[in-house]
Every structure is written in C-alpha cells, then in structure tokens.
Amino acid sequence: MKLKILTISAVLLSASLFSNAQSGAYIKAGVNLANVSINEDGGVNESNQLTSFQVGVIGNFKLGTSLLTLQPGLLYTGKGAKVQSGTAGQANYFKQTFNPRYLEVPVNLVAKLPLSKTSGFFIGAGPYLGIGIGGDVKTEGSVLGQAFNREADIKFSDDDPTTFNQEEGTGFGVIRRFDYGLNGTVGVEGKSFVLGVNYGLGLAKLQSGSNSGADNDNKHRVLSFTLGFKF
C-alpha cells in the first residue's frame, strides 16, 4: 500500500509540474551503463558493468534568466551490475545479473549557454530520489558439466528513509526500496531535441543495515546516454 501511494504521488506531482512547465520540457530515453560500488571508497569493477535503459519526462522552469533553469523529472530506470566467471560452454561457468528498476525523481539546476539562436550547451547537477518497483536476478552457469539457469524477482524492504538507522522488513536477499543520490548532466540541445550524458552517484547502501560514513560498499553508479524530444 505504501508503495502504491508513493508511486501515485510521484506521478501526480510530475504531471502537475510538467503541465505548468515552460517551453523546453521534453521526453527522453537512453542507455544506462550501470554498476555497483564494491569498496569503501565507492570504486567499481568495470567488468561488472550492466547495460540497461531509462525512459521518462523532464520539465523546464526558467529561473530569472534564460541561462538558468530548474529541471525536475520522472524516470523509469534500470540499474544494477553483473558478475561473471569463465565463459559459456566451459565446465565451470557462472554469470549473474542483478537488475533492479526504479521510479526516479531527479531535480537538477541547469545552466544553459547558447551556441546559436536555436541551439546551446548545458551543464547541471542536483539530487535524485528513487523508489524500487521491480527487477530481477538472473543466474546461469555450469558446474562439472551440469548446466543450470534460474530467474527470481528482486525483493525490496519497505524501510522508511526518515527512520535512518532503523530498518523494517529486512533480511538476506532483500535490498532497500529507497535509493537517493546526486546527478550530474551535460549535453547539447537544439530547437526540438536534447542530447545528454548523465551520471548518477548513489549515496544509499543497497543492502539493509545502519548507515555509516566509513562504509560505502554497494551503492549504485550509473552512466547514461540519452536522446530527448521537446514538447
């Protein structure tokens, strides 16, 4: 019930924002190169990178001048990572892909620098909040010549982000439903299109457990390449 309320609220909020957005609002879709950090410094193993996708709508509100805008959004986005040992066909082969999907609300402050009357360069940053709504874990491999293949839905804990160190509904194989972090975006836009490169730096631990400033293991990292079309 909590998830349904949050999802409906996010959709209604975004619809309200975009209905009042000034010119420049756009729909976008693109490719995500997702990964998960593996150490306390937030570093990743590049071989664990997983290709996923995103689609959504971005609003555009001018702030005083045409050079500075506030851009809230509503995205359906895939994240995660993969682990692989050996190659298919070998006696001992293992591959697992972890692909959670989120309803994500980014809010970026964006500076626009005109290149011509109809085109410009932009750069911006801001926070995001994500709500896990689905996804799966796929596992395949071979042990001593015996192949196996299975798929399971990802399970989310409904931990309330306002309770901080207290966790509700947690356990083995369960990840937190709420994700949050910071965005960086850069690109070019024309009269009717927007080309962007975005980076999402997750700040929330995926696994359940109390937050610790010294523990940055297992957080989302997502590099995205997107194409948008203005309303």
N, C-alpha and C positions, 0 to 999 in steps of 0.2 A: 504494500500500500504506500509506504514511504517513497519507494522508487517511482511509482506511478505519479504521485503528487509532484515530486521534484521534476520529472520529465515533462509533465504537462505545464508546470510553471515556467520551465525554461523555454518551451516552445511558444507559449503565450507572451512571455517577456520579449523574446526575439521578434515575434510578429509585430508587436507594438512598436518596438524600436525601428524596424525596417519600414513600417508604414509611415513613419514620420521622418525617415532619413532623407537627407538632401541628395541631390544628384551625385552619382558615383557609387551607390550601393551596387553590389554585384553577387552573382552566384559563382562558385568556383569548385573545381575538382582537381585532384592531383595524386601523385605517387608519394607514399611515405617510405623512407628508409629508416626503419625502426630498430632500436636496440635497447638493452637494459644494462645499466652500470653494474660492475662486478667487484668494485673495491671501495674503500672508504674515501678515496679521492674522487669518486664519481667517474672513473675511467671505464671504457668499454673494450670488449674484444671484437674487433672489426669482423672476424669470421662468423660472429653470431648475428650479424645484421639480417633483418627480415623485411622483405618488400610487402607493403600493404597499401592502403589507399585512404583518401579522405574526400568528402563532398559536403558542401554547405553554403551558407549565405553570409555575406559581410556587409554591415551597414557603414555609413559615412556621414559624420556630422562635422561641419566646419566649426573651428574654434577661433573666432575673431577674424582671421585672415584665411585666404585660400591655401596658405602654406602649411597649416597645422590642422589636423583632423583627428577625431576620436572614432575608432572603428571597432564596435562590438560585433561579435559573430556567433553563429550557431553551426557547429560542425558535427558530422558523423565520421569518426576517425578510428583507424586501426593502429594498434601499437604492438609491442612485444619483441620477441627475439627467437632465434633458433639455435640448437646445439646439434652438431653432427660429428660422428666418429667413423672413419672409413667411408667407403662408397658402396652404393647399391650393387649387389651381386657378390660382395665379399662374404666370407664365412662369419665374421664378426662385424656387423654394421649396425649403427644406431643413429637415428635422426628424430628430433623432437622440435615441433614448432609451437610456440606459445603466442596466441594472437587475440588478446582482449580488445573489445571495441567499446568506444566511449561516445557519449553525447557531451560535447565540449563547448564551453563558452569562453572565448578569448576576448580581451578588451585591450586594444593596442592604441597607443598615442603615436601618430604617424606624421612625419614631416615630408612635404612634397616639394620637389624642386623642378620647376618647368624646364623642359628641353625645347619645346616649341609651343605653339598655340593649342595643340591638341594632344601633346604627349609630355611625360615627365618621369622623373626618377623619385622613388620614395624609400624611406627607411623608418623603422619604428620598433617599438617594444612595449611590453605590458604583461600582465598576469593572465592566467587561464585557470578555469575550474572544470574538471571532467567528472562525469558520473558513469561508472561501468554499467553497461546494459546488455552485454553478451560477449560472445567469443568462444574459442575452442582451443584445446590442446590436442595435437595430432602426434602420434608416436608410431614409428615404423622401424624395422630392423631385422637382423638375422643373428641367431646365436647357434653356433655349431650346425649351421646349415638349415636350421628351422626358422622360417620367416614368421614375423608377427606384424600386425597392423591394427591399431585401435585409435579411437577418437572419443573425447569426452568434453562436455561443456565446462567452461570456466565457472567456478563458484566464487561469489563475492560475499564479503561480510558487510553488513549494513551498519558499520561503525559510524557514529555521528562525529563529524570533524570538529564540532565545538567541544567535545569531551577530551580532546588532545590525547593524553597518555592512557585513557581508559578505552578498552576495546570491547565491542559487542559482537557476538556470533562469530568468533574467530576459531581457527583450527588448522590442521595440516591440509595443504592443498587448497587453501582459501586465501584470496588476496583482497585487499581493501577495495571497496567500491569507489571511494572518492580519490581522485587524483588532482593535484594542483601543481603549478609551477610558473615558469616565465617563458615568454615568447620573444623571439627576435625575427624581424621580417625585413626584406629588401627586395626591390624589383623595379620594373618599369610599367607604365600604363599609357594606353592610348585613348582615343575617343570612346571606344567601345570594348576594350579588352584590358586585362591585367595579367602580367607575368610575374610570378613571385617565387622567392626562395625563403623558406621559413625554418626556424629551429626551435624546438620545444625542449626546455630543460626542466625535467620533472624534479620536484622537491619533496614529494611524498613517497615514503617507503611502500613498496608493493605488498610485502608480507606484513602480517599483523605483528604488533609489538610496540612498546613505547618508543617515542621519538627520542633521538639522541643526536646532538650536534657532531659527535665523533663517529657516527655510523651512517654512512651514505651509500651502503650497499643496495643494489636492486631498485633503481629508480629509472623511469622512462627517459629515453633520449630519442628524439625524432627529427630527422632532416626531411623536409618536404619540398617538392617542386610542383607548383600549381599554375593552372590557367583559369582565368575568370572572365566572365562576360557581364558588362554593366546592364542594369535595367533600362 
